[in-house]
Amino acid sequence: MKQTFIIALIFSLISFSSCKKEKNQLDKKLVEQTEIDTLNKFYFDCKEQIINGIEYEACIKRPGIFTIKNSNGKVIYSHEDNPFDFEFSDFNGDGYSDILMNYVSNTPGIQELLLFNIQTDKFEFVESFNSYPNSKRINKSHFYYSYHGSGCADNDWGSELYKLTETNITLLGKIEGLGCLENDTNGIYIYKVNENDEKLLKHIKREQGYWKGKYDFIAEYWTKNHKMFE
């Protein structure tokens, strides 16, 4: 009877040890899998560009922040509001690549702009650039214009003329297009802007509804008349 008890005790200890070993292995696998799953949650979108003889690497890390590193691996810029994507592009036409960061919003064309500074070999953030969606440069000047819908299925819209000096934006003019309601307010309103002062220069009546020709009108008007707003 005593011998039977000892054998049963030994068998129980062996079984317990085996179960504990299997549990430890299972726990280890779960930890390893968790680490892999956590790593896979991070998404990197990196692009490289040589500017002024220096190679830069810009990366989106989700979750995380947008960073720019120089060829020494040093982070020279970081942006907590991670963009949806970005591109290297010479926005101001100085011959050096800048960075346009694109964002998803209810207003298409929202971007942030980082201008490359050749004096410091770094990128500088342009304040309030996100207030000027779909910005386009006028020829080879320092003048730019934007476009954005203002509601009513884009029957109401707007465009701003501004000047970019280094990282400073100066608003110079506005075009407002109204075509939503069936009344006498429908039309195109062109303003000259001086800080907080807006002066109506021209009002062009038009019919109610969506106007396909607005893009050509905006581009042509600002291209021909931008200098009179300075």
Summary of the structure (lengths in Angstrom):
residues: 230
radius of gyration: 30.0
end to end distance: 107.9
largest distance: 111.4
contacts: 590
relative contact order: 0.08
helix: 25%
strand: 41%
